Amino acid sequence: MNGWPFSRPARVAREVVHRILGPLVGRLVGGPQVDGTDVLAALPRPALICPNHTSHLDIPVLRRALAQGS
């Protein structure tokens, strides 16, 4: 198995995309609308939250939406 996905450069690249590029693109295209945070707060822990699309921006947008909802 290739160790690239777990290497330091790959982790740094993911964080840059998730923390900088993802929110920037999200703001440019309208950003996520966060509804139902009361439902999230009532979920038993741990909870698994999965995006329902297959886009490279799913995870950054999900992270931003969860951060806004907390």
N, C-alpha and C positions, 0 to 999 in steps of 0.2 A: 504494500500500500504506500502510496506517495504521501510524504509528510507535509507537502506544501500547504494544505488547508489549515494546518495547526502551527505553521511556522510563524515567527514573530512578524515578518513583513506582511504576511496574509492577514494576521490579526489586526495590525495597524491599518492596513488598507480597508478592512471591513469597518473598523471604528470611524475612519475618515468618512466613508460613504454613509454610515448610519448616523453620525453626529453632525456632519457638515453638509454633504451633498444631498442626502435624503430630505432633511428639513428645508433646504433651499429650494429644491425641486418641488417639494410639497407646497410651499408658499406660492411658487410661481404658477402652479396649476390649481390652486384653490385650497390646498391643505385638507386634512381630515376634519370631519365634523364629528365631535364626540357626543354621543347620546347614550344614555343608559348606565352611567357610572354607578348609580344606586344598585343596579343589578350586579355589577362587578364587585362592589363592596360586600354584597350579601353572599357571594360564592364561597363555598367551603374551600379551604386551602389544603393542599396545593391545587391550583387550577391550570388547565392547559388551554391556551388561547392560540388559535391558528387562523391565519389569513385564508380567505377562500379563493385567491387568485394565484397565478404563477408568474409574478413579476419580480424583477430584481428590486423594486422599490417597496414591496410588501413589508419587509421587516423594518426598514427605516420609518415607514409611515405608521406601522403598528406601534413601534417604540414611542414615536412622537404622540400618538393618540393616547397610549397608556399613561405617558408622563403628564399629558394635559388633564387626564381624567383623575389623577391622584391628588 
